[in-house]
Amino acid sequence: MSKEVKQGRVFITFLCCIMAMVTLPYLLPGVNAAETGASIAAGTLLGLAYLILRPAMRLLTLPIGCLTLGLFNLVIDVGLIWGCGQLIDGFTVAGVMDAVLSAVLVNSLCAIVGGFR
């Protein structure tokens, strides 16, 4: 894979996180944003977490991921979204099921736009 393609995928993942976090308050009643700026801040934080923390966490939890056939990766994504809701003022995730649905929607958007890599 060339360097340009890898950089493009990183950028697409980052933009998908921002777009998803901006649209989630309109799709899920348990995800609330006081203003659009809070959603963009949460999307930026999630994009950075997806690019920096997520690969490290997946590597550390690789044995558990193998035992659960990759479903533990959803737990990591839920934790990252829940953390964004806790860290950003004006952006809240009401419950665990809302975080799970948010993780599924964010990952679906990244998969569709990113080409199912």
N, C-alpha and C positions, 0 to 999 in steps of 0.2 A: 504494500500500500504506500503510495507516495505521500510526501509530507503535506502537500496541498490538500489532498483528500482527507487526511486525518484532521487538519486544521478546520476544514469545512464542516466535518462531522461534529467537532467540538463546538463550533459556533452555532450549528443547528440545534444541538442539545441545549445549549445555553438559552437560545431564543425560544425554544419550545417550553422550557421551564417558566420563562417570563410570561409567554402567551397563556400557558395553562393556569398560572396563578392569577392572572387578571380575569380570566373567564370563570374560574371556579366559584366565586361568590354568586354568579348569576345562575349556575347550574345546580349547586348543592345548597340546601337551606342551612346546613350546619357550618358552612364556611362563610365568614363575614369579613368585609373590609370596610373600614370607615371612609376611606377615599381610595381613588385609583393609585395614588402614590404609595400607599401602604401595600397594595397588591404588587406593584412593580418592585418595591423594596423586597418583599417576600420572594418574588420570582427571581430576583438577582441573587439573594442569599441561597435559595434552593439551587439555582444554576451553579453557583460556586461550590455548594456542598456536593452536587451530583458529579462535578468534575474533579474535586479534590478528595473529599471524605469518602464518597461511595466506593471508589475502587479499593481504597485501603481497607474499608470495613468488609467488603466482599472477600478480600484476600484473607483477612483475619478469621472470618467465619466460614471459610471454605469447607471444612469438615461437616459443619452443620448444614450447609447448603447442599452438600452431596447427599446427606442422609434424608433431607426433605425434598430432594429432586428440584432444587432451585427456588422453592417457595419461601425460604428464609430471606431471599432478596427483597420480597415484598415487605417483610418486617423492617428491613433496613430503610426502605423508601418511606414507609409509614413513620418511622422515627424521625427521618429528616424533615418530613412535612410537618409533623407535630412540633418539632423544634423550631421551625420557621414561625409557626403560629405563636409559640411562646416568646420568641426573641423580638419579633416585630410588633411595635405598638400600632394598634388600629387594625391588625389582621389576626383573626382568631379562628381556630378549628375547634368546634364544640365537643366532639367526641371521637372515640377511636374508630367507629364505623365511618365517620366523615373523613377521617385521615386515610382509611383504607380505600374508600371510593376515590378520594383525591389522588392517591398513589396510582390506582388503576388508570384513571383518566390521564394523568401526566405521562405515565409510561406508554399508554396507547397513543397519545399524541406524538411522543418522541419516536415511537416505532413507525407510525404512519409517515410522518414527515421525514424521518431519517432513513427510510428505506428498509425497515425490518432487519437491521444489522444484528 
